[in-house]
Amino acid sequence: MNYSELKKFLDYVDKRITPPMKELLNSGVDEMTRRVIYYPILTGGKRIRPALAIACCKMLGGKIKDVLYPAASIEILHNFTLIIDDIIDDSILRRKKPTCWAKFGRSITQAASIDYAAAIFQKSGQWKKQDKICEILGKAMKAIVDGEIYDILFEQAGRTEEPFVENNRYKEITEKDYFRMVSKKTASLIQASCEVGGLIAGANKVQRTLLRKYGLYLGVAFQIQDDILDIFGREEIFGKEIGHDIKERKLGNIVILLAFRKLSQADKRRFLRILRKKEITQKDIKEAVGLIQKTESRSQASTMAKSYIYNAKRSLNLLPSNKWNRILNSIADFVIEREK
C-alpha cells in the first residue's frame, strides 16, 4: 500500500469537501446553533466515503466538480448516522473527543441532527443524475436504519423501558444475522458512495455492479476491523472507548460472536451473565475480554476481513487500471490495517 499517496489524497478530499459541507449545514441555520452543527464534522474523521465517491468517479473519467457536492452530502449523511448512533449507544467518545450529545446534551443534539438530514439533499437539484443518486442515497439511509435496529435487537439486556426491544430481542445470533446487520448498517453507505461516484462518471451497468460489489465487501471488512478494535484496540489511538460493545451488551460484534461459539458451556454462561447484567463494570469488561482471549476469534475475524478485502480487490481488477484504481486498492488495504 502506498501510504503517502493515500494520505495525500485523503487530505485533499478533506480540504475539498469541508467547505461545501459547511455551506450545506450552515444554510438557513441561526448563528447561535452553528457551533453545535459544525462540531461533528470538525472533530476529524477519515473521510473514506467521500474519498470513495471521488476516486470511483475519477477512475472512470469523471470530473471533480460534478462529484464534489454529492460527496459532501455523503459525508454529511455518514456523520448524521454517527450522531444518532452515539445517542443510541450512550457513546461518550468519538475521534478522541466528546461525542456531540456528550458535549451539548441529548435534546440539543437530537434537534441539531435534523439539520444534517435536511442538508443531505439540499443541493440535489444541481447534481448530475439527480434522480438516481437521490434514490441510491435514500435506499442507503433506510438500510442503515434497518441495520441499526438489528444491532439494538442483538443486545442481550438493557432498554427495559422500550417494549419493542424487549419483545423482539435476539437471544441467539448466527453469522448470517451478523452479516445481514453489517451489510445494512455499515456497508450500505460505503457501497452507495462507490456507486454514486461511478454513476456521475457515466458508469455502465457492468461497472456499477463491480463498484457495488467492491463497496459491499469493503464495508463488511471495515466493520469487522472496527469490531476487532473495539475489543483489542488502544483507546488513545482508536479514539473510542475500548470494550464498548461489551458494555452495551452486544452479541452483534463478530469477535464476540465467534468467541461465544467456541467457549465451553460454563464460559458461555459466564459470558452471557456479564452481557445480561443490569450494570456492567470495567471489571466485567476485563473478565469478558479474558474469556474472548481463550479463543482464536481475533485471528478468525482478521482472516475473515482479509477475505472480504480480497474479493473487493477482485472487483477492482475488472475496472480501469489507473492512479485512481491504485488509490481504491490502497483504501482497501488501509481498512484492515488501520488502528483507528
Wavefront OBJ file of the C-alpha trace (Angstrom):
o trace
v 0.000 0.000 0.000
v 1.273 3.467 -0.881
v 0.574 5.271 2.419
v 1.939 8.624 1.262
v -0.229 8.670 -1.866
v -3.331 7.676 0.124
v -2.681 10.206 2.894
v -2.162 12.937 0.319
v -5.435 12.015 -1.367
v -7.423 11.864 1.900
v -6.009 15.265 2.930
v -7.049 16.604 -0.482
v -10.566 15.182 -0.040
v -10.875 16.736 3.413
v -9.866 20.182 2.112
v -12.203 19.989 -0.871
v -15.361 18.728 0.839
v -15.245 20.614 4.163
v -16.300 23.975 2.625
v -19.362 22.530 0.792
v -20.284 20.538 3.910
v -20.219 23.711 5.992
v -22.162 25.539 3.280
v -24.892 22.902 3.217
v -25.129 22.626 7.002
v -24.992 26.379 7.529
v -27.757 27.262 5.090
v -30.804 28.577 6.961
v -29.305 27.943 10.419
v -29.146 30.608 13.127
v -25.676 31.667 14.173
v -26.352 30.522 17.750
v -26.662 26.863 16.702
v -23.765 26.741 14.234
v -21.293 25.695 16.908
v -23.396 22.577 17.539
v -23.958 21.929 13.829
v -20.289 22.233 12.870
v -18.889 20.238 15.798
v -19.279 16.677 14.401
v -17.714 17.453 11.013
v -14.825 19.438 12.502
v -13.723 16.809 15.035
v -11.895 14.896 12.326
v -12.798 11.682 10.552
v -11.131 9.694 7.804
v -13.407 10.973 5.001
v -13.351 7.479 3.491
v -16.846 7.652 1.982
v -16.435 10.915 0.027
v -12.950 9.724 -0.936
v -14.518 6.589 -2.429
v -17.082 8.627 -4.360
v -14.387 10.906 -5.765
v -11.905 8.110 -6.571
v -14.573 5.967 -8.275
v -15.704 8.954 -10.306
v -12.167 9.866 -11.375
v -11.253 6.244 -12.131
v -13.995 6.184 -14.772
v -13.092 9.577 -16.238
v -15.490 11.823 -14.302
v -14.843 15.379 -13.137
v -14.267 16.512 -9.550
v -16.673 19.442 -9.931
v -19.529 17.057 -10.685
v -18.936 14.751 -7.717
v -17.931 17.319 -5.062
v -21.367 18.203 -3.653
v -22.720 14.622 -3.767
v -19.532 13.536 -1.938
v -20.064 16.264 0.671
v -23.675 15.111 1.110
v -22.486 11.530 1.582
v -20.152 12.621 4.393
v -22.970 14.643 5.981
v -25.173 11.549 5.832
v -22.396 9.494 7.424
v -21.964 11.999 10.268
v -25.731 12.126 10.738
v -25.751 8.365 11.335
v -22.840 8.680 13.791
v -24.642 11.383 15.780
v -27.713 9.161 16.137
v -25.652 6.029 16.780
v -23.743 7.739 19.608
v -27.013 8.757 21.273
v -28.471 5.247 20.929
v -25.300 3.604 22.298
v -24.577 6.213 25.002
v -21.110 6.658 23.470
v -19.157 9.465 25.099
v -16.039 9.409 22.892
v -15.531 9.601 19.138
v -12.342 10.613 17.373
v -10.718 11.084 20.812
v -13.206 13.839 21.647
v -16.583 14.018 23.417
v -19.442 12.930 21.198
v -21.873 15.634 20.151
v -24.536 14.663 22.700
v -21.923 14.321 25.480
v -20.767 17.871 24.758
v -24.051 19.663 24.061
v -26.732 17.381 25.561
v -29.176 14.903 24.038
v -32.075 17.240 23.264
v -29.939 19.875 21.532
v -28.059 17.220 19.568
v -31.241 15.444 18.510
v -32.701 18.731 17.302
v -29.497 19.745 15.520
v -29.218 16.347 13.819
v -32.307 17.162 11.755
v -30.236 19.834 10.027
v -27.935 17.045 8.844
v -30.844 15.057 7.416
v -32.138 18.144 5.576
v -28.706 19.168 4.276
v -28.061 15.822 2.552
v -30.436 16.562 -0.339
v -30.411 20.367 -0.234
v -28.361 20.828 -3.417
v -29.519 17.677 -5.161
v -31.291 19.729 -7.810
v -27.865 20.714 -9.162
v -26.434 17.182 -9.280
v -25.866 15.208 -12.450
v -28.075 12.078 -12.432
v -30.070 13.687 -9.613
v -32.949 11.187 -9.526
v -30.757 8.087 -9.466
v -28.372 9.492 -6.843
v -31.254 10.505 -4.560
v -32.701 7.025 -4.921
v -29.350 5.382 -4.069
v -28.815 7.579 -1.001
v -32.431 7.202 0.124
v -32.155 3.419 -0.031
v -28.849 3.541 1.842
v -30.435 5.632 4.626
v -33.256 3.102 5.001
v -30.789 0.206 5.045
v -28.758 1.934 7.776
v -31.915 2.287 9.885
v -32.676 -1.431 9.452
v -29.094 -2.281 10.402
v -29.224 -0.042 13.461
v -32.439 -1.728 14.631
v -30.903 -5.186 14.214
v -27.840 -4.022 16.171
v -30.081 -2.881 19.042
v -32.076 -6.127 18.983
v -28.821 -8.123 19.195
v -28.136 -6.563 22.626
v -28.621 -9.075 25.418
v -30.100 -6.745 28.041
v -30.999 -3.139 28.763
v -33.592 -0.795 27.226
v -36.235 -2.298 29.524
v -38.361 0.797 29.005
v -38.661 0.004 25.283
v -41.365 -2.651 24.674
v -40.409 -3.251 21.039
v -36.830 -4.120 22.016
v -37.951 -6.283 24.921
v -40.405 -8.204 22.735
v -38.108 -8.698 19.731
v -34.665 -9.130 21.266
v -32.476 -11.854 19.687
v -31.331 -14.387 22.272
v -29.270 -16.262 19.695
v -27.393 -14.729 16.759
v -25.904 -16.526 13.749
v -23.152 -15.324 11.436
v -25.869 -14.871 8.814
v -27.683 -12.500 11.197
v -24.448 -10.595 11.815
v -23.599 -10.144 8.131
v -27.148 -9.057 7.336
v -26.812 -6.398 10.035
v -23.372 -5.056 8.997
v -24.242 -5.146 5.297
v -27.016 -2.703 6.099
v -25.622 -0.618 8.961
v -22.066 -0.104 7.682
v -21.600 -1.441 4.170
v -24.684 0.098 2.542
v -23.347 3.677 2.624
v -19.850 2.631 1.538
v -21.455 0.731 -1.335
v -23.602 3.763 -2.197
v -20.558 6.066 -2.146
v -18.819 3.948 -4.777
v -21.911 3.640 -6.971
v -22.664 7.377 -6.825
v -19.108 8.203 -7.909
v -19.322 5.807 -10.832
v -22.798 6.954 -11.828
v -21.678 10.581 -12.080
v -18.814 9.483 -14.341
v -21.246 7.633 -16.628
v -20.502 4.073 -15.483
v -22.211 1.357 -17.480
v -24.281 -1.422 -15.894
v -21.335 -3.816 -15.510
v -19.112 -1.137 -13.973
v -21.817 -0.101 -11.489
v -22.238 -3.731 -10.436
v -18.483 -4.060 -9.868
v -18.429 -0.831 -7.852
v -21.322 -2.046 -5.702
v -19.500 -5.332 -5.056
v -16.280 -3.515 -4.174
v -18.169 -1.222 -1.781
v -20.100 -4.069 -0.141
v -17.010 -6.191 0.504
v -15.044 -3.155 1.660
v -17.832 -2.106 4.018
v -18.122 -5.516 5.672
v -14.344 -5.670 6.145
v -14.428 -2.147 7.623
v -16.962 -3.229 10.261
v -15.072 -6.419 11.101
v -11.937 -4.354 11.733
v -13.994 -1.952 13.875
v -15.234 -4.932 15.888
v -11.661 -6.142 16.430
v -10.521 -2.683 17.526
v -13.476 -2.335 19.907
v -12.145 -5.322 21.879
v -8.392 -5.205 21.268
v -7.617 -1.644 20.162
v -5.814 1.052 22.128
v -8.163 3.824 23.229
v -5.579 6.591 22.723
v -5.293 5.548 19.063
v -8.755 4.132 18.339
v -10.356 7.316 19.674
v -13.321 5.482 21.190
v -13.935 3.596 24.420
v -12.451 0.087 24.298
v -14.887 -2.703 25.178
v -17.886 -0.507 24.460
v -19.696 -3.335 22.651
v -19.399 -5.446 25.801
v -20.646 -2.527 27.894
v -23.596 -2.217 25.529
v -24.223 -5.986 25.849
v -23.831 -6.607 22.127
v -23.596 -10.033 20.552
v -23.504 -8.243 17.189
v -19.702 -7.981 17.189
v -18.001 -10.664 15.108
v -15.177 -11.164 17.630
v -17.672 -11.684 20.441
v -19.894 -13.882 18.265
v -17.022 -16.135 17.118
v -15.659 -16.395 20.658
v -19.071 -17.244 22.076
v -19.396 -20.181 19.702
v -16.041 -21.629 20.823
v -16.348 -21.196 24.586
v -17.139 -24.078 26.910
v -20.686 -24.265 28.245
v -19.511 -22.923 31.602
v -17.693 -19.988 29.985
v -20.694 -19.276 27.763
v -22.849 -18.968 30.860
v -20.272 -16.616 32.442
v -20.165 -14.527 29.283
v -23.942 -14.289 28.968
v -24.229 -13.436 32.663
v -21.975 -10.427 32.038
v -23.859 -9.313 28.902
v -27.196 -9.613 30.690
v -26.206 -7.715 33.837
v -28.088 -4.576 34.737
v -24.811 -2.669 35.177
v -21.550 -3.705 33.506
v -18.354 -2.575 35.241
v -14.778 -2.286 33.966
v -14.052 -5.474 35.912
v -16.821 -7.222 33.949
v -15.397 -5.946 30.662
v -11.939 -7.215 31.623
v -13.385 -10.632 32.507
v -15.287 -10.788 29.194
v -12.161 -9.890 27.208
v -10.290 -12.620 29.119
v -12.906 -15.148 28.010
v -12.620 -13.943 24.397
v -8.845 -14.351 24.575
v -9.316 -18.035 25.381
v -10.428 -18.484 21.776
v -8.950 -17.704 18.372
v -11.765 -15.317 17.493
v -9.441 -12.361 16.913
v -7.372 -14.161 14.277
v -10.504 -15.712 12.767
v -12.117 -12.283 12.423
v -8.927 -10.869 10.907
v -8.816 -13.700 8.344
v -12.465 -13.061 7.559
v -11.798 -9.335 6.963
v -8.878 -10.157 4.656
v -11.075 -12.461 2.584
v -13.581 -9.648 2.074
v -10.774 -7.293 1.034
v -9.518 -9.932 -1.411
v -12.958 -10.055 -3.026
v -13.175 -6.247 -3.073
v -9.883 -6.088 -4.972
v -11.067 -8.730 -7.435
v -13.827 -6.331 -8.471
v -11.265 -3.548 -8.956
v -9.207 -5.810 -11.238
v -12.043 -5.661 -13.779
v -12.199 -1.839 -13.764
v -9.858 0.670 -15.484
v -6.269 0.374 -14.266
v -5.035 3.855 -13.381
v -3.953 6.045 -10.459
v -7.468 6.063 -9.016
v -7.788 2.295 -9.129
v -4.495 2.162 -7.245
v -5.888 4.533 -4.603
v -9.006 2.354 -4.222
v -6.709 -0.641 -3.687
v -4.825 1.350 -1.041
v -8.110 2.222 0.710
v -8.912 -1.498 0.810
v -5.548 -2.228 2.472
v -5.974 0.675 4.881
v -9.392 -0.564 6.032
v -7.920 -3.719 7.631
v -4.535 -2.312 8.636
v -5.838 0.749 10.479
v -5.739 1.120 14.239
v -8.475 3.760 14.432
l 1 2 3 4 5 6 7 8 9 10 11 12 13 14 15 16 17 18 19 20 21 22 23 24 25 26 27 28 29 30 31 32 33 34 35 36 37 38 39 40 41 42 43 44 45 46 47 48 49 50 51 52 53 54 55 56 57 58 59 60 61 62 63 64 65 66 67 68 69 70 71 72 73 74 75 76 77 78 79 80 81 82 83 84 85 86 87 88 89 90 91 92 93 94 95 96 97 98 99 100 101 102 103 104 105 106 107 108 109 110 111 112 113 114 115 116 117 118 119 120 121 122 123 124 125 126 127 128 129 130 131 132 133 134 135 136 137 138 139 140 141 142 143 144 145 146 147 148 149 150 151 152 153 154 155 156 157 158 159 160 161 162 163 164 165 166 167 168 169 170 171 172 173 174 175 176 177 178 179 180 181 182 183 184 185 186 187 188 189 190 191 192 193 194 195 196 197 198 199 200 201 202 203 204 205 206 207 208 209 210 211 212 213 214 215 216 217 218 219 220 221 222 223 224 225 226 227 228 229 230 231 232 233 234 235 236 237 238 239 240 241 242 243 244 245 246 247 248 249 250 251 252 253 254 255 256 257 258 259 260 261 262 263 264 265 266 267 268 269 270 271 272 273 274 275 276 277 278 279 280 281 282 283 284 285 286 287 288 289 290 291 292 293 294 295 296 297 298 299 300 301 302 303 304 305 306 307 308 309 310 311 312 313 314 315 316 317 318 319 320 321 322 323 324 325 326 327 328 329 330 331 332 333 334 335 336 337 338 339 340
